[in-house]
Every structure is written in C-alpha cells, then in structure tokens.
Amino acid sequence: MTADAASFAEVSCPLCHAQAPALTGRALAAGEAWHCPQCHIAWSLDRLATVAAHAEYLARRDAS
C-alpha cells in the first residue's frame, strides 16, 4: 500500500498523538520510519496509511 505524503503534513503517532521528532512528510515518503517517543511504536508511511484507511472504513461503517 502506498499513500500520498501530503496527507501526512503533520506527522504524529495515531495511537498517542505525540509529534514525530524531526521527521518531514518528504522523509517519510522516502521510506524513513520513526519510533514514537511516547509509546515506542514504529511508524512508516505504509503503516500510517493503513491506520488512516481503517479509520475511514470505520467512519463509513458507522455512518450507515
């Protein structure tokens, strides 16, 4: 799965919402990953895109 880096303008942990330390959307799109300083989970562009797609799916499911 790939995603547009522009959709991650502010890179933060989807779990605890801590800000990504010194990581730009461009670096994330280039394949870099980061570990959340708060909850220590590793995140990459693909993983963030998967979480976003799942959240969208849940919102559509709950709306129907």
Secondary structure as UniProt FT lines:
FT   HELIX           5..8
FT   TURN            14..16
FT   TURN            21..22
FT   HELIX           25..29
FT   TURN            30..31
FT   STRAND          34..35
FT   TURN            37..39
FT   STRAND          42..43
FT   HELIX           45..63
//
